[in-house]
Amino acid sequence: MSTDGTDLIDDSEWGFATLGIRHAELRGSEREHSPAIYPTSSFTFRSAAEAAAIFAGDKPGNIYGRFTNPTVQAFEKRLARLEGGESCVATASGMAAILTLVLTVLKTGDHLLVSNGLFGSTINLFNNYIAKLGIEIGYADLSDIASWKAGFKPNTRLLFLETPSNPLTEIADVAAIAELAHAHGALLAVDNCFLTPVFQQPLKLGADYVIHSATKFIDGQGRCLGGAIVGDAQRVGKDIFGFMRTAGPCLSPFNAWVFLKGLETLAVRMRAHEQNAQRIAEWLSRQPQVDRVHFPGLSSHPQHELAKRQQRGFGSIVSFDVRGGREAAWKLIDQTRLCSITANLGDTRTTITHPATTTHGRISAEARAKAGIGEGLIRLSVGLEDEADLIRDLQTALKA
Ligand SMILES: *Cc1c(COP(=O)(O)O)cnc(C)c1O
């Protein structure tokens, strides 16, 4: 083992779990084993000449916390490596990552083509704030290549999608859409929040940017807000970084430390989440009160084959339609004891949501119906409790 962390070790042969734990390990002057948090807004120089050299970029070094911080950089390096990217810029939240991306890449007169059914705040950001800057927003059906093809305009500059979608777990063919984007001179960004690099690496499928809300599975215990953008050394390492250090939506060192620790257990957590989710999805499929279960790990999922090809796992978001509409869905939610009624996801604790009246409550009833989000739909973010306890909880609630 090296004496100064693992920053300089050749880790090209390491597997995913080892990288998540050991890549870019930070070790400071006290030789602490767990990475240190550097709670400082600025950094000092040994001399005026050194200050000048670091400011001029002739010598590497930290200047100010809005630009770089060692704890934040350790998180960025490790996440970049796990996604197979060259650079990563961490941000204050997932939404700050998306805002940073579009403000860096797009200008007035450009066209942004996005998938239907994006995360609610993402749709709001695009329609109510980005559109105000004279950037056109267009929509395509996530899983329909013809719809993406039809969506291009001569000024299409960026494509943005989430796969699997929330809450219905629809899947986009990332490689095919990346190819289309590049053929039209556009770039593709994929929000990889639901699967994390454990189960999907969009850059390897041809995407140009990966977006994260680290708030979800990367934290994994529902404590901190944060986000990230991963990509190549020019587009992310220089261009996105340039916006971030100027505009200031930067990640705090404490939150970066929580996420860095989160990456250490990400691989085992995601596998355990998925195992619970698979069993619960299968169990739900057998219940007479349940009309339909949406989970890419079920062979009945319309894109099960694509999911198997493109992903290394199916994630832990399971949605299902209960018979009896809103009344039955609300009753079921209220009868659970173990599941937390909250819109957050990616926690050790299983969360339960009624999308039609919460996360998707602000869109029109017609748009909801078109998107397949019915009044009887319930979304679970399956946590890490014992599977038998979760099933017992859902069984009691379903019976009532
Ligand atoms: C939560 C979420 C976001 C936004 O992230 P915040 O950290 O809450 O700002 C973006 N995309 C998806 C898919 C999310 O689930």
The ligand as a Gaussian input file, in Angstrom:
#p B3LYP/6-31G(d) Opt

LIG

0 1
 C      -33.892000      13.949000      -7.345000
 C      -33.622000      13.945000      -8.780000
 C      -33.056000      15.049000      -9.421000
 C      -32.755000      16.345000      -8.680000
 O      -31.797000      16.174000      -7.706000
 P      -31.727000      17.104000      -6.372000
 O      -30.488000      16.588000      -5.728000
 O      -32.975000      16.849000      -5.596000
 O      -31.617000      18.506000      -6.827000
 C      -32.792000      14.961000     -10.760000
 N      -33.073000      13.842000     -11.465000
 C      -33.638000      12.764000     -10.888000
 C      -33.919000      11.560000     -11.714000
 C      -33.926000      12.768000      -9.531000
 O      -34.507000      11.697000      -8.976000

